[in-house]
């Protein structure tokens, strides 16, 4: 298994949103509230390019 930290790809915004919702929901936050919060975030390719966003990826 290889793991690396890398810059986010422009098309990964929706997956990052899904991960954020799942993480908060797993901590007991209300799913409706978390989904609403995540919907307000800008995960567009343009916005991801403007920020320093990194992801961990693992290949097995």
Residue, then its C-alpha position, 0 to 999 in steps of 0.5 A: x500500500x502506498x499513501x501520498x499527500x497531493x494537491x487536490x484535482x479540479x474534479x474532486x470537489x464533489x467527493x470532498x463535499x461527500x467526505x465532509x458530510x460523512x465525517x460530520x455525520x459520523x460525529x453525531x451532527x444532524x445530517x440535514x444540518x450538515x448537508x445544508x452546511x456543505x451545500x453552502x461551500x464552494x467546491x468548484x474547480x475554480x475555487x479549489x484552484x484558488x486555495x491550498x487544498x490537499x488530499x491523502x490518497x492510497x493505492x493498494 
